[in-house]
Amino acid sequence: MAVKVLVVDDSGFFRRRVSEILSSDSNIQVIGTATNGREAIDQALALKPDVITMDYEMPMMDGITAVRQIMQRCPTPVLMFSSLTHEGARVTLDALDAGAVDFLPKNFEDISRNPDKVKQLLCEKVHSISRSNRRFSSTVTAPAATTHAARPGGGSPSGITSHARPSAPVHTAPASAPRRKSYRLVAIGTSTGGPVALQRVLTQLPGNFPAPIVLIQHMPAAFTKAFAERLDKLCKISVKEAEDGDVLRPGLALLAPGGKQMMVDGRGTVRILPGDERLNYRPCVDVTFGSAAKAYGDKVLAVVLTGMGADGREGARMLKQSGSQVWAQDEASCVIYGMPMAVVKANLSDAVYGLDDIGRHLSEACI
């Protein structure tokens, strides 16, 4: 059965072009369009699409307000379009907190220059989020917004609420208690659903968390600095976008910059390298995990969170061969059970935990 899509954008050109691209896939059906947020809500209620593509800047009602109201009235997976600017990144992160599942940069040049690449990426995103595990609730808020104050001097939480949590508690099979150890590094990799998932995990960590942390989130270059700044304001630990030569230290999380690769060495230094065009992901979880395995042997605790594809599996394999621990997020709490599934199916996971348990277990495991 075809995925039914509602296209929302105030630009006539962009509405037509997105509709044409989606309609070229025989398994996608564009069932309607809207020119502003209010129309989007009305159309979502009337047409009940499987996926909504949503612009941010529109007259009458902006995209984020529309996403919030859609999550309250007719929860539907939303793919946001955003500009490749710092402000665009901030807006996109707000949209993800409001309940959007994923995002794509709105780049008119790419549509003209690389129509086949744009078609492949857009259609893949629509198919993946239509199959996402996400269940929506307008009444439940993310723990990060309500139960965790920022560390002293680090700014205050922005009061963000997430409407993208399961509408009922997710009950998973009891997992064994984490293995306690003096880890030299915690490495966390994620993709689709990662911004909200990382926020939920990291806000549970105490300011005196005893291990350095590296974060690998598939994200464009213009977005990672804004994302790191947001996490830094919300968390008790410090968070920053990684720079070449940064030193790993306890209580600090370094976020891999978009468009580049992040590696660690045995001296506790981070290396930021140009993104290799031959690699699908920049940053790539496999690259960082692999460097951690080489640098720290059995003293790494790696976590693979929600995401499309299988990035992280081969890096997890290298970590396991070195004797390190690998955890995976469980299927029930993932937005997209792709990356964690790849690790679990390859028998590389030492433990599988629900999203809301991972932060607590990290605090218990690291001594």
RODO-2510 file (C-alpha; in nm, 4 decimals, decimal comma):
residues 367
     n   res          X          Y          Z
     1     m     0,0000     0,0000     0,0000
     2     a     0,1305     0,3435    -0,0961
     3     v     0,2429     0,5898     0,1719
     4     k    -0,0027     0,8817     0,1750
     5     v     0,1706     1,2190     0,2049
     6     l     0,0516     1,5731     0,2749
     7     v     0,2928     1,8409     0,1415
     8     v     0,2955     2,1714     0,3337
     9     d     0,4860     2,4769     0,2050
    10     d     0,3970     2,8379     0,1256
    11     s     0,6193     2,8300    -0,1854
    12     g     0,4234     2,7163    -0,4910
    13     f     0,7459     2,6063    -0,6594
    14     f     0,8555     2,3952    -0,3643
    15     r     0,5102     2,2392    -0,3164
    16     r     0,4997     2,1384    -0,6823
    17     r     0,8581     2,0118    -0,6898
    18     v     0,8270     1,8063    -0,3705
    19     s     0,4951     1,6646    -0,4940
    20     e     0,6538     1,5714    -0,8294
    21     i     0,9515     1,4027    -0,6630
    22     l     0,7334     1,2032    -0,4251
    23     s     0,4837     1,1094    -0,6952
    24     s     0,7650     0,9626    -0,9050
    25     d     0,7817     0,6813    -0,6468
    26     s     0,5038     0,4322    -0,7175
    27     n     0,4818     0,3512    -0,3462
    28     i     0,4126     0,7118    -0,2435
    29     q     0,0878     0,9013    -0,3053
    30     v     0,0573     1,2774    -0,2526
    31     i    -0,2997     1,3143    -0,1283
    32     g    -0,2992     1,6887    -0,0647
    33     t    -0,1086     2,0129    -0,0215
    34     a    -0,1315     2,3093     0,2148
    35     t     0,0138     2,6608     0,2051
    36     n     0,0309     2,7399     0,5774
    37     g     0,0134     2,5807     0,9205
    38     r    -0,3609     2,6271     0,9645
    39     e    -0,4344     2,4592     0,6332
    40     a    -0,1949     2,1813     0,7313
    41     i    -0,3926     2,1068     1,0473
    42     d    -0,7250     2,1100     0,8591
    43     q    -0,5871     1,8848     0,5839
    44     a    -0,4264     1,6472     0,8326
    45     l    -0,7601     1,6073     1,0124
    46     a    -0,9539     1,5610     0,6888
    47     l    -0,7121     1,3450     0,4861
    48     k    -0,5350     1,1465     0,7609
    49     p    -0,1994     1,1182     0,5784
    50     d     0,0693     0,8686     0,6777
    51     v     0,3416     1,1371     0,6589
    52     i     0,3454     1,5175     0,6440
    53     t     0,6311     1,7181     0,4922
    54     m     0,6400     2,0592     0,6608
    55     d     0,8110     2,3911     0,5949
    56     y     0,8868     2,6176     0,8902
    57     e     0,8409     2,9750     0,7677
    58     m     0,4817     3,0204     0,6506
    59     p     0,2116     3,2872     0,6830
    60     m    -0,0892     3,2502     0,9158
    61     m     0,0821     2,9827     1,1274
    62     d     0,4443     2,8641     1,1291
    63     g     0,5488     2,5011     1,0953
    64     i     0,6469     2,4420     1,4587
    65     t     0,3111     2,5666     1,5902
    66     a     0,1401     2,3469     1,3326
    67     v     0,3454     2,0425     1,4368
    68     r     0,2505     2,0943     1,8018
    69     q    -0,1190     2,1175     1,7193
    70     i    -0,1065     1,8189     1,4841
    71     m     0,0550     1,6120     1,7590
    72     q    -0,2324     1,7098     1,9898
    73     r    -0,5180     1,6595     1,7450
    74     c    -0,4124     1,3951     1,4917
    75     p    -0,0620     1,2596     1,5670
    76     t     0,1196     1,2027     1,2371
    77     p     0,4891     1,1558     1,1482
    78     v     0,6283     1,4885     1,0245
    79     l     0,9370     1,5480     0,8085
    80     m     1,0561     1,9080     0,8484
    81     f     1,2332     2,1110     0,5821
    82     s     1,4865     2,3605     0,7159
    83     s     1,7489     2,6078     0,6005
    84     l     2,1208     2,5316     0,6359
    85     t     2,1890     2,8134     0,8813
    86     h     2,2478     2,8390     1,2566
    87     e     1,8976     2,9820     1,2951
    88     g     1,7619     2,7069     1,0712
    89     a     1,9280     2,4532     1,2982
    90     r     1,7690     2,6072     1,6066
    91     v     1,4277     2,6016     1,4426
    92     t     1,4724     2,2415     1,3300
    93     l     1,5672     2,1302     1,6806
    94     d     1,2565     2,3085     1,8114
    95     a     1,0500     2,1192     1,5535
    96     l     1,1971     1,7857     1,6607
    97     d     1,1166     1,8689     2,0222
    98     a     0,7623     1,9589     1,9138
    99     g     0,7200     1,6100     1,7683
   100     a     0,8657     1,6056     1,4149
   101     v     1,0394     1,2755     1,3410
   102     d     1,3153     1,3868     1,1035
   103     f     1,4329     1,6756     0,8872
   104     l     1,5866     1,7593     0,5507
   105     p     1,7756     2,0752     0,4499
   106     k     1,5709     2,2888     0,2107
   107     n     1,8199     2,3479    -0,0648
   108     f     1,6886     2,4728    -0,3993
   109     e     2,0321     2,4366    -0,5621
   110     d     2,0438     2,0643    -0,4823
   111     i     1,7002     2,0158    -0,6376
   112     s     1,8267     2,1737    -0,9601
   113     r     2,1766     2,0189    -0,9608
   114     n     2,1182     1,6716    -0,8176
   115     p     1,7528     1,5792    -0,8774
   116     d     1,8183     1,2035    -0,8600
   117     k     2,0031     1,2304    -0,5289
   118     v     1,7296     1,4529    -0,3837
   119     k     1,4599     1,2122    -0,5014
   120     q     1,6364     0,9144    -0,3439
   121     l     1,6954     1,0905    -0,0115
   122     l     1,3460     1,2399     0,0161
   123     c     1,1666     0,9177    -0,0751
   124     e     1,3856     0,7134     0,1613
   125     k     1,3069     0,9531     0,4456
   126     v     0,9332     0,9383     0,3784
   127     h     0,9310     0,5588     0,3668
   128     s     1,1412     0,5265     0,6820
   129     i     0,9387     0,7636     0,8987
   130     s     0,6135     0,6097     0,7765
   131     r     0,7379     0,2856     0,9347
   132     s     0,8718     0,4525     1,2482
   133     n     0,7868     0,3202     1,5917
   134     r     0,6999     0,6628     1,7193
   135     r     0,3709     0,7017     1,8993
   136     f     0,2554     1,0515     1,9829
   137     s     0,1065     1,2015     2,2972
   138     s     0,0176     1,5597     2,3757
   139     t     0,0059     1,5050     2,7477
   140     v     0,3446     1,3523     2,8288
   141     t     0,6577     1,5634     2,8477
   142     a     1,0177     1,4636     2,8137
   143     p     1,2028     1,4194     3,1418
   144     a     1,4669     1,6647     3,0262
   145     a     1,2173     1,9467     3,0356
   146     t     1,0684     1,8784     3,3739
   147     t     1,3012     1,6894     3,6020
   148     h     1,6532     1,8054     3,5248
   149     a     1,7938     2,1482     3,6011
   150     a     2,0965     2,2694     3,4132
   151     r     2,4300     2,2651     3,5932
   152     p     2,5153     2,5836     3,7823
   153     g     2,6348     2,8587     3,5506
   154     g     2,5485     2,6604     3,2413
   155     g     2,2224     2,8298     3,1545
   156     s     1,8728     2,7171     3,2277
   157     p     1,6520     2,4634     3,0540
   158     s     1,4349     2,6085     2,7814
   159     g     1,1187     2,4390     2,9002
   160     i     1,1118     2,2179     2,5946
   161     t     0,8399     1,9586     2,5903
   162     s     0,8467     1,6583     2,3649
   163     h     0,5171     1,5389     2,2174
   164     a     0,6932     1,2453     2,0596
   165     r     0,6997     1,0123     2,3528
   166     p     0,5042     0,6886     2,3717
   167     s     0,1464     0,7603     2,4808
   168     a     0,1715     0,4812     2,7355
   169     p     0,4711     0,3464     2,9263
   170     v     0,6777     0,1027     2,7221
   171     h     0,7271    -0,2208     2,9140
   172     t     1,0386    -0,4089     2,8139
   173     a     1,1819    -0,7344     2,9400
   174     p     1,4081    -0,6854     3,2407
   175     a     1,7714    -0,6500     3,1407
   176     s     2,0670    -0,7497     3,3517
   177     a     2,2358    -0,4855     3,5657
   178     p     2,5171    -0,3054     3,3817
   179     r     2,8747    -0,4154     3,4347
   180     r     3,0521    -0,1635     3,6573
   181     k     3,3947    -0,0596     3,5380
   182     s     3,6366     0,2309     3,5129
   183     y     3,5740     0,3141     3,1480
   184     r     3,8084     0,5558     2,9726
   185     l     3,5418     0,6563     2,7198
   186     v     3,1664     0,6437     2,6599
   187     a     3,0791     0,6645     2,2881
   188     i     2,7189     0,7143     2,1712
   189     g     2,6093     0,6902     1,8072
   190     t     2,2685     0,7739     1,6608
   191     s     2,0777     0,9058     1,3600
   192     t     1,7018     0,9485     1,3025
   193     g     1,5378     1,0298     1,6357
   194     g     1,8773     1,0991     1,7879
   195     p     1,8403     1,4651     1,8896
   196     v     1,5515     1,3878     2,1248
   197     a     1,7049     1,0545     2,2344
   198     l     2,0408     1,2125     2,3223
   199     q     1,8645     1,4827     2,5195
   200     r     1,6727     1,2200     2,7155
   201     v     1,9915     1,0215     2,7926
   202     l     2,2356     1,3024     2,8661
   203     t     2,0054     1,5025     3,0939
   204     q     2,0028     1,2033     3,3304
   205     l     2,3797     1,2170     3,3844
   206     p     2,5257     1,3953     3,6891
   207     g     2,7651     1,6861     3,6438
   208     n     3,0462     1,4784     3,7941
   209     f     2,9993     1,1904     3,5485
   210     p     3,3309     1,0028     3,5728
   211     a     3,4046     0,9301     3,2043
   212     p     3,4607     1,1397     2,8917
   213     i     3,1830     1,1114     2,6304
   214     v     3,1860     1,1384     2,2524
   215     l     2,8623     1,1770     2,0549
   216     i     2,8120     1,0903     1,6886
   217     q     2,4818     1,2175     1,5475
   218     h     2,4139     1,2141     1,1725
   219     m     2,3521     1,5839     1,1136
   220     p     2,4538     1,8582     0,8653
   221     a     2,7518     2,0796     0,9411
   222     a     2,5365     2,3862     1,0063
   223     f     2,3372     2,2068     1,2754
   224     t     2,5837     2,0435     1,5140
   225     k     2,7053     2,3616     1,6871
   226     a     2,3482     2,4692     1,7645
   227     f     2,2637     2,1184     1,8851
   228     a     2,5671     2,1072     2,1149
   229     e     2,4755     2,4482     2,2573
   230     r     2,1206     2,3302     2,3268
   231     l     2,2398     2,0155     2,5030
   232     d     2,4894     2,2173     2,7061
   233     k     2,2094     2,4382     2,8406
   234     l     1,9900     2,1410     2,9307
   235     c     2,2472     1,9036     3,0823
   236     k     2,4403     1,8967     3,4076
   237     i     2,7462     1,7749     3,2151
   238     s     2,9171     2,0081     2,9660
   239     v     2,8533     1,9581     2,5939
   240     k     3,0342     2,1216     2,3022
   241     e     3,0921     2,0679     1,9330
   242     a     3,4258     1,8900     1,9027
   243     e     3,7269     2,0693     1,7576
   244     d     4,0541     1,9216     1,6449
   245     g     4,2856     1,8842     1,9439
   246     d     4,0132     1,8878     2,2107
   247     v     4,1102     1,6876     2,5187
   248     l     3,8734     1,4237     2,6547
   249     r     3,7817     1,4743     3,0191
   250     p     3,5216     1,3430     3,2623
   251     g     3,1892     1,5257     3,2571
   252     l     3,2431     1,6609     2,9055
   253     a     3,0572     1,5355     2,5976
   254     l     3,2078     1,6210     2,2586
   255     l     2,9692     1,6184     1,9613
   256     a     3,1181     1,5244     1,6232
   257     p     3,0871     1,8188     1,3811
   258     g     2,8622     1,7614     1,0817
   259     g     3,0308     1,6946     0,7502
   260     k     3,3501     1,5673     0,9158
   261     q     3,4872     1,2594     1,0911
   262     m     3,5837     1,2395     1,4575
   263     m     3,8514     1,0058     1,5899
   264     v     4,0097     0,9642     1,9334
   265     d     4,3648     0,8627     2,0189
   266     g     4,5314     0,6955     2,3163
   267     r     4,6556     1,0281     2,4536
   268     g     4,2972     1,1383     2,5124
   269     t     4,2888     1,3791     2,2202
   270     v     4,0177     1,4218     1,9593
   271     r     4,1064     1,4467     1,5909
   272     i     3,8629     1,6080     1,3473
   273     l     3,9230     1,5041     0,9876
   274     p     3,7677     1,6083     0,6557
   275     g     3,4638     1,4023     0,5611
   276     d     3,5566     1,1321     0,3109
   277     e     3,3119     1,1500     0,0195
   278     r     3,3328     0,7709    -0,0159
   279     l     3,1624     0,7286     0,3223
   280     n     2,7842     0,7554     0,3391
   281     y     2,7878     0,9263     0,6762
   282     r     2,9788     1,2347     0,7859
   283     p     3,0177     1,1977     1,0806
   284     c     3,0264     0,8189     1,0810
   285     v     2,9699     0,6132     1,3954
   286     d     3,1881     0,3293     1,2639
   287     v     3,4867     0,5639     1,2237
   288     t     3,4692     0,6964     1,5800
   289     f     3,3943     0,3568     1,7346
   290     g     3,6832     0,2008     1,5407
   291     s     3,9289     0,4639     1,6599
   292     a     3,8085     0,4157     2,0180
   293     a     3,8655     0,0402     1,9934
   294     k     4,2215     0,0987     1,8763
   295     a     4,2957     0,3661     2,1371
   296     y     4,1338     0,2208     2,4484
   297     g     4,0938    -0,1540     2,3960
   298     d     3,8503    -0,2973     2,6496
   299     k     3,7878     0,0308     2,8325
   300     v     3,5106     0,1706     2,6097
   301     l     3,1367     0,1635     2,6724
   302     a     2,9543     0,2196     2,3432
   303     v     2,5819     0,2847     2,2988
   304     v     2,3916     0,2634     1,9691
   305     l     2,0657     0,4594     1,9719
   306     t     1,7760     0,4998     1,7298
   307     g     1,8605     0,5512     1,3639
   308     m     1,8139     0,4381     1,0067
   309     g     2,0664     0,2048     0,8443
   310     a     2,3494     0,0083     1,0036
   311     d     2,6155     0,2676     1,0888
   312     g     2,7845     0,1603     1,4115
   313     r     2,7681    -0,2136     1,3509
   314     e     3,1218    -0,2550     1,2181
   315     g     3,2603    -0,0158     1,4784
   316     a     3,0788    -0,2183     1,7451
   317     r     3,2399    -0,5310     1,6028
   318     m     3,5855    -0,3768     1,6471
   319     l     3,5000    -0,2717     2,0015
   320     k     3,3813    -0,6217     2,0889
   321     q     3,6991    -0,7723     1,9459
   322     s     3,8925    -0,5407     2,1803
   323     g     3,6862    -0,6527     2,4786
   324     s     3,4727    -0,3404     2,5194
   325     q     3,1025    -0,3247     2,6087
   326     v     2,8291    -0,2376     2,3568
   327     w     2,4706    -0,1469     2,4431
   328     a     2,1776    -0,1049     2,2052
   329     q     1,8494     0,0800     2,2442
   330     d     1,5485    -0,1489     2,2425
   331     e     1,3032    -0,1616     1,9521
   332     a     1,0041    -0,0397     2,1526
   333     s     1,1614     0,2965     2,2376
   334     c     1,3335     0,3627     1,9018
   335     v     1,1970     0,6008     1,6402
   336     i     1,3724     0,3899     1,3743
   337     y     1,4997     0,0476     1,4820
   338     g     1,7755     0,0288     1,2228
   339     m     2,1166     0,0953     1,3756
   340     p     2,0442    -0,0813     1,7070
   341     m     1,8856    -0,3737     1,5223
   342     a     2,1978    -0,4145     1,3081
   343     v     2,4092    -0,4420     1,6239
   344     v     2,1683    -0,6813     1,7969
   345     k     2,1260    -0,9060     1,4910
   346     a     2,5046    -0,9328     1,4582
   347     n     2,5172    -1,0536     1,8220
   348     l     2,7337    -0,7583     1,9198
   349     s     2,5224    -0,6147     2,2030
   350     d     2,6012    -0,6888     2,5667
   351     a     2,2755    -0,5296     2,6799
   352     v     1,9554    -0,3897     2,5299
   353     y     1,7859    -0,1102     2,7241
   354     g     1,4848     0,1166     2,6840
   355     l     1,5666     0,4806     2,6151
   356     d     1,4563     0,6069     2,9556
   357     d     1,6839     0,3554     3,1310
   358     i     2,0060     0,4235     2,9418
   359     g     2,1148     0,7379     3,1245
   360     r     2,0597     0,5775     3,4642
   361     h     2,2489     0,2647     3,3596
   362     l     2,5407     0,4740     3,2310
   363     s     2,5654     0,6386     3,5717
   364     e     2,5577     0,2969     3,7390
   365     a     2,8127     0,1379     3,5036
   366     c     3,0825     0,4056     3,5040
   367     i     3,2965     0,4283     3,8161
***
